[in-house]
Amino acid sequence: MFKRILLATLVTILMIAATKYVESTPTGKGVEKLIFANLQRLLPPFSEDLPIVVVDMSKIPGGKDQVTSREALKRTLTAIVAQRPSAVGIDVDFSPDVDGWQALEDPSFFKYCLQLREESKVPIYLGVGRTMASNSDTWLGHRDYQTLAAALRTEDDRMRLPKWIQAKGSNDRLPLMSAALATSYLSKHENVAARISRTVEVFTAGKEIEVRGENDVPFGMSLVNYSRLPQIQREISFMLTPAAIAESGRVFTDKMVLIGDATNSYEKFNIPGHDSPIPGVFLIACAAYTLAIEPLYELNTATRLVLDLLISMFIIAGLEFLRSRYVNKIAGSRFYKAQGRFLFIVIASIWVLGLILVVWLNIMWFDFPLVTLAWLLHPRVEHFLVGSWKKLRGKSTSRKAPSTE
């Protein structure tokens, strides 16, 4: 019995190690993304009162090769702020380059945004791209404007987005546009803030993990909930003129508002679970919705390892019970059939648990399909090791046997 438990434990450790190795490979990352895309389909796709509105600014003069009209943005921004939103963000890279400001009127536009924010008490955020990994006094060209800055950044897998980034040697964290909007929204909705964690990185509440990015710039990562993407796209606003915005009723009131190019954007991104690439403004909107309303959690490495070990110990104990009940009492009994039924029940229970965690708690347990696959292979691996050991012992015994000649 002791030898069987020792062998089963050894096989379990090998299978868990193999699972963790697979997760770190490109194939494992692809499997994780596939699981993430399918788990997202289990989340509710509709909200009665969507807390974020995307305003399509594609008709405002500007674009890829031209600077977006600051005067037109000013008119639209002023009209939206008058409707008392929770916060307004503009998905345009306002950061200067090596040649200076993107537009000569940028300093005056930034000052106007500061003044409008002070008078209305509505937070306003301007996109930063080129200088987001620099010190705070260069985000928008001068330290006076740093409180307006919000980073525009994406990651390769699109499953996670940074919440903030931080220049090396700096104490100032630059929030991402999505995080800035969500933070401002939560400050006016304490009932929502009380219900969710401050981070969606790991299941451990209140903990935020730093990982290293390019140029040694640390940033905090968060899973993105794309379940509301179709609704965000359907409820896009095309109102840009002050008159149209003034007559919009409560479309913008008490909501996060994101102004960006949703029609002719030259930057589009593929995201898990969706075939067509989407403009970056929708990616930011989904991330803001995630942080403000419906965060996604994922089990950290330690929790997943403990869970894997607990499941393994339960299965090993269960198989030993079945062996003592059948094999030890009736030779050549129904053990293997009982073992198959037992493993099927356990694996089905793991899948049910994984789905419950997603649907009820928004916890993404990415490796539970790999765990179940490992346990399906466990008896075969154990049988292979036992057979190999017997063959090795048989060969060793035959070599040591004395000659009869």
C-alpha positions in Angstrom: 0.0 0.0 0.0 2.8 2.4 0.9 4.5 1.7 -2.4 1.4 2.4 -4.3 0.7 5.7 -2.5 4.3 6.7 -3.0 4.1 5.9 -6.8 0.8 7.7 -7.2 2.2 10.7 -5.4 5.3 10.7 -7.6 3.2 10.4 -10.7 1.0 13.3 -9.4 4.0 15.5 -8.9 5.3 14.7 -12.4 1.9 15.4 -13.9 1.6 18.8 -12.1 5.1 19.7 -13.1 4.3 18.8 -16.7 1.1 20.9 -16.5 2.9 23.9 -15.2 5.6 23.5 -17.9 3.0 23.3 -20.6 1.3 26.5 -19.3 4.6 28.4 -19.8 5.1 27.4 -23.4 3.5 29.2 -26.4 1.2 26.2 -26.9 0.1 26.6 -23.3 -0.5 30.3 -23.7 -2.6 29.6 -26.7 -4.6 27.0 -24.8 -5.1 29.5 -21.9 -6.3 32.2 -24.4 -8.7 29.6 -25.9 -10.1 28.7 -22.5 -10.4 32.4 -21.6 -12.3 33.1 -24.8 -14.8 30.3 -24.1 -15.2 31.1 -20.4 -16.1 34.7 -21.3 -19.1 33.4 -23.2 -20.6 32.3 -19.9 -20.6 35.8 -18.5 -23.8 38.0 -18.9 -23.7 39.9 -22.2 -26.1 42.7 -21.3 -26.5 45.4 -18.6 -29.7 47.5 -18.2 -27.7 50.6 -17.5 -24.3 50.5 -19.1 -21.9 52.7 -17.1 -19.7 53.7 -20.0 -20.4 55.5 -23.3 -18.1 55.6 -26.3 -18.4 58.8 -28.3 -17.2 58.3 -31.9 -15.1 61.3 -32.9 -14.3 60.0 -36.5 -15.9 63.1 -38.0 -13.7 65.5 -36.1 -10.9 66.7 -38.4 -7.6 64.8 -38.0 -6.5 61.2 -38.0 -3.4 59.1 -38.7 -1.4 61.8 -40.6 -3.1 64.9 -39.2 -3.4 66.3 -35.7 -6.9 66.0 -34.3 -8.6 69.4 -34.1 -8.1 70.8 -30.6 -10.9 73.3 -31.1 -13.4 70.7 -32.1 -12.4 68.5 -29.2 -12.8 71.5 -26.9 -16.4 72.1 -28.0 -17.4 68.5 -27.6 -15.6 68.1 -24.3 -17.2 71.2 -22.9 -20.7 70.1 -23.9 -20.2 66.6 -22.4 -18.8 67.9 -19.1 -21.9 70.0 -18.8 -24.0 66.8 -18.7 -22.2 65.8 -15.4 -20.5 62.6 -16.3 -18.4 60.7 -13.8 -15.3 61.2 -15.9 -14.2 61.9 -19.5 -11.3 60.5 -21.4 -10.0 61.3 -24.8 -8.4 58.4 -26.8 -5.8 60.5 -28.6 -2.1 60.6 -28.0 -1.4 64.1 -26.8 2.2 63.4 -25.6 4.9 65.4 -27.3 7.6 63.8 -29.5 11.2 64.7 -30.1 10.1 67.8 -32.0 7.8 69.1 -29.3 4.1 69.5 -29.0 1.8 67.8 -31.5 -0.1 71.0 -32.1 0.9 74.6 -31.3 -2.3 75.0 -29.3 -1.7 72.0 -27.0 -0.5 74.0 -24.0 -3.6 76.2 -24.2 -5.8 73.2 -24.7 -4.3 71.5 -21.6 -4.8 74.6 -19.5 -8.4 74.8 -20.7 -8.9 71.1 -19.6 -7.5 71.9 -16.2 -9.7 74.9 -15.8 -12.8 73.0 -17.0 -12.0 70.2 -14.5 -11.6 72.6 -11.7 -14.9 74.4 -12.4 -17.0 71.3 -13.1 -15.3 68.9 -10.7 -15.5 66.3 -13.5 -12.2 64.4 -14.0 -10.7 64.8 -17.5 -8.0 62.5 -18.9 -5.9 62.9 -22.0 -4.2 60.0 -23.7 -0.4 59.5 -23.4 1.5 57.1 -25.6 5.0 58.2 -26.7 6.1 59.4 -23.2 4.3 56.9 -21.0 7.5 55.2 -19.9 9.1 58.6 -19.0 9.0 60.8 -15.9 5.8 62.5 -15.0 6.9 66.0 -16.0 7.2 64.8 -19.6 3.9 62.9 -20.0 2.2 65.9 -21.5 5.3 68.1 -21.9 5.2 69.8 -18.5 4.6 68.8 -14.9 1.6 71.2 -14.6 -0.4 68.9 -16.9 0.6 65.5 -15.4 -2.7 65.1 -13.5 -4.5 65.0 -16.9 -2.4 62.2 -18.3 -3.6 58.6 -18.8 -1.6 56.0 -20.7 -2.8 54.3 -23.9 -1.2 50.8 -23.9 -2.1 47.3 -24.9 -0.5 43.9 -24.4 0.1 41.1 -27.0 -2.4 38.6 -25.7 -5.2 41.1 -25.0 -6.3 39.0 -22.1 -4.8 41.4 -19.6 -4.1 45.1 -19.7 -2.0 47.2 -17.4 -3.7 49.3 -14.7 -0.7 51.6 -14.4 2.9 51.9 -15.5 5.9 53.4 -13.8 9.1 54.9 -15.1 12.3 53.4 -13.8 13.5 55.4 -10.8 10.2 57.3 -10.5 7.7 57.2 -7.7 4.8 58.4 -9.9 2.5 55.8 -11.5 0.8 56.7 -14.7 -2.7 55.2 -14.7 -4.0 53.6 -17.9 -7.0 55.4 -19.4 -9.3 52.6 -18.4 -8.1 52.6 -14.8 -8.3 56.4 -14.5 -11.9 56.3 -15.7 -12.9 53.5 -13.4 -11.3 55.1 -10.4 -13.2 58.3 -11.0 -16.4 56.3 -11.4 -15.9 54.4 -8.2 -15.3 57.6 -6.2 -18.9 58.6 -6.9 -20.4 55.1 -6.5 -19.3 53.9 -3.1 -21.9 51.1 -3.1 -20.1 49.6 -6.1 -16.6 50.2 -4.7 -17.6 48.4 -1.5 -18.5 45.3 -3.5 -15.4 44.7 -5.5 -11.8 44.3 -4.9 -9.2 47.0 -5.6 -7.5 44.7 -8.0 -8.5 42.1 -10.5 -5.1 40.6 -10.8 -5.3 37.7 -8.4 -7.9 36.2 -6.1 -6.2 37.5 -3.0 -8.1 40.7 -2.3 -6.2 43.9 -2.2 -3.0 42.4 -3.7 -1.5 43.9 -6.8 1.3 42.1 -8.6 4.1 43.9 -10.5 5.6 42.3 -13.5 8.4 43.6 -15.6 7.8 45.0 -19.1 10.0 46.4 -21.8 12.7 48.8 -20.9 12.5 47.6 -17.3 9.2 49.5 -16.8 7.0 47.8 -14.1 3.2 47.8 -14.6 0.2 46.3 -12.8 -1.9 43.8 -14.9 -5.6 43.1 -14.9 -7.8 40.7 -16.8 -10.3 42.3 -19.2 -13.9 41.4 -19.2 -15.1 41.5 -22.9 -18.6 40.2 -22.2 -20.1 43.7 -22.7 -18.3 44.5 -25.9 -21.3 43.9 -28.2 -23.5 46.2 -26.1 -20.8 48.9 -25.9 -20.6 48.8 -29.7 -24.3 49.0 -30.1 -24.8 51.9 -27.7 -22.0 54.0 -29.2 -22.8 57.8 -29.4 -22.2 59.9 -32.5 -23.2 63.1 -30.9 -20.4 65.7 -31.2 -22.0 69.1 -31.5 -22.9 71.0 -28.4 -26.6 71.2 -29.5 -27.0 67.5 -30.0 -25.2 66.7 -26.7 -27.4 69.2 -24.8 -30.5 67.5 -26.1 -29.2 64.0 -25.3 -31.0 63.8 -21.9 -29.1 61.7 -19.4 -27.0 59.7 -21.9 -23.8 61.0 -20.4 -24.9 61.8 -16.9 -23.1 60.0 -14.1 -21.2 57.7 -16.6 -17.7 57.2 -17.8 -17.4 58.8 -21.2 -14.6 57.9 -23.7 -14.1 59.9 -26.8 -12.3 58.1 -29.6 -12.3 57.0 -33.2 -14.6 54.0 -33.3 -15.2 54.0 -37.1 -12.0 54.9 -39.0 -9.4 53.9 -36.4 -6.0 52.9 -37.9 -5.2 50.9 -34.7 -7.3 47.8 -34.4 -6.7 44.8 -32.1 -7.6 41.2 -32.1 -9.1 40.1 -28.8 -10.0 36.6 -27.4 -13.3 35.3 -28.4 -14.0 37.8 -31.2 -13.1 37.2 -34.9 -12.9 40.8 -36.1 -10.3 43.2 -34.8 -11.7 46.2 -32.8 -10.6 49.8 -32.5 -8.6 50.5 -29.4 -11.3 52.7 -28.0 -13.5 49.7 -27.4 -10.6 47.8 -25.7 -10.2 50.7 -23.3 -14.0 50.8 -22.7 -14.1 47.1 -21.9 -11.2 47.5 -19.5 -12.8 50.5 -17.8 -16.1 48.5 -17.4 -14.1 45.6 -16.0 -12.4 47.6 -13.3 -15.5 49.6 -12.4 -18.3 47.1 -12.4 -17.5 43.5 -13.2 -13.9 42.6 -12.4 -12.4 39.2 -13.4 -10.3 37.4 -10.9 -7.7 34.7 -11.5 -6.2 32.3 -8.9 -2.6 33.1 -8.2 0.1 30.4 -8.6 0.2 29.4 -4.9 -3.6 29.0 -4.7 -3.7 26.9 -7.9 -0.9 24.7 -6.7 -2.6 24.1 -3.4 -5.9 23.3 -5.2 -4.1 20.9 -7.6 -2.5 19.1 -4.6 -5.8 18.9 -2.6 -7.6 17.4 -5.6 -4.7 15.0 -6.1 -4.7 13.9 -2.5 -8.5 13.3 -2.6 -8.2 11.2 -5.8 -5.3 9.1 -4.4 -7.2 8.5 -1.2 -10.3 7.6 -3.1 -8.5 5.1 -5.3 -6.9 3.5 -2.3 -10.3 3.1 -0.7 -11.6 1.4 -3.9 -8.6 -0.8 -4.0 -9.1 -1.9 -0.4 -12.8 -2.5 -1.1 -12.4 -4.6 -4.3 -8.9 -5.9 -5.0 -8.0 -6.8 -1.4 -11.3 -8.7 -0.9 -12.1 -10.2 -4.3 -9.2 -11.0 -6.6 -9.6 -9.9 -10.2 -12.6 -7.8 -9.1 -14.4 -4.8 -10.6 -11.7 -2.3 -9.5 -10.9 -0.9 -12.9 -14.5 -0.2 -13.6 -14.9 1.4 -10.2 -11.8 3.4 -10.8 -13.1 4.7 -14.1 -16.4 5.7 -12.6 -14.7 7.5 -9.7 -12.3 9.5 -11.9 -15.3 10.4 -14.2 -17.2 11.8 -11.2 -14.2 13.7 -9.9 -13.4 15.2 -13.3 -17.1 16.1 -13.9 -17.1 17.8 -10.4 -13.9 19.7 -11.3 -15.6 21.0 -14.5 -18.7 22.0 -12.6 -16.6 23.8 -10.0 -14.6 25.6 -12.7 -17.8 26.8 -14.4 -19.4 27.8 -11.1 -16.3 29.9 -10.2 -16.7 31.8 -13.6 -20.5 32.2 -13.6 -21.1 33.1 -10.0 -17.8 34.6 -8.8 -16.1 35.8 -12.0 -13.0 33.7 -11.0 -11.0 32.5 -14.0 -9.5 29.1 -13.1 -7.6 28.7 -16.4 -5.8 25.4 -15.7 -8.8 23.2 -14.6 -9.1 21.7 -18.2 -5.4 20.8 -18.0 -5.8 19.3 -14.5 -8.6 17.1 -15.7 -6.6 16.0 -18.7 -3.7 15.2 -16.4 -5.9 13.0 -14.3 -7.3 11.2 -17.3 -3.8 10.3 -18.2 -2.7 9.5 -14.6 -3.7 5.8 -14.6 -1.9 5.3 -18.0 1.2 7.0 -16.8 1.2 5.0 -13.5 0.6 1.7 -15.4 3.5 2.6 -17.8 5.9 3.3 -15.0 5.0 0.1 -13.2 5.4 -1.9 -16.4 8.7 -0.3 -17.2 10.0 -1.0 -13.6 9.0 -4.6 -13.8 10.7 -5.0 -17.2 13.9 -3.4 -15.8 13.8 -5.6 -12.8 13.2 -8.7 -15.0 16.2 -7.9 -17.1 18.3 -7.2 -14.1 17.3 -10.6 -12.5 18.0 -12.5 -15.7 21.5 -11.0 -15.9 22.2 -12.0 -12.3 20.8 -15.5 -12.6 23.5 -18.2 -12.2 24.3 -20.4 -15.2 22.9 -23.9 -15.2 25.6 -25.3 -17.5 
